[in-house]
Amino acid sequence: MTAIYKWYESYKAAVLETDWSKMPERIQAAEAALSQRKREFELNHGGTTEENQAIADAMRGLTVLRNDAVKWSEKQKPPRSKSA
């Protein structure tokens, strides 16, 4: 059984988002939840090895997702007109 962490819901919302225009806010919310959990680790025991690995994996996944969102955003911009 896979453990469900409290930051997982915001991460899942970002990964499963299908509206690319909402992607940046979903990614930001997930990153904030992950960062908050990492701050909690600094105040207590540092978390389990499994959760630390899950956070690292989630952060890498969000980086890929952010790059894809940037590419999508660039495609939405109207082409630049060439001046003579």
C-alpha angles and dihedrals in degrees: 000000000000116000116240113220125202091246091053097086094060090044091050091049090056095046094047097042111121098183104085091197088065094045099093093055092046091050092047092051091049092048090049091052091048092047091049090053091049089052089052088055089057090056097048140015098325097251130264123304088244095054092045089053091046090052092049090049092047092050091051090049091051090051090056090046092050090052090051090049091052091051090050091049092051090053090054094060115098114250116264115252116237114238120215 
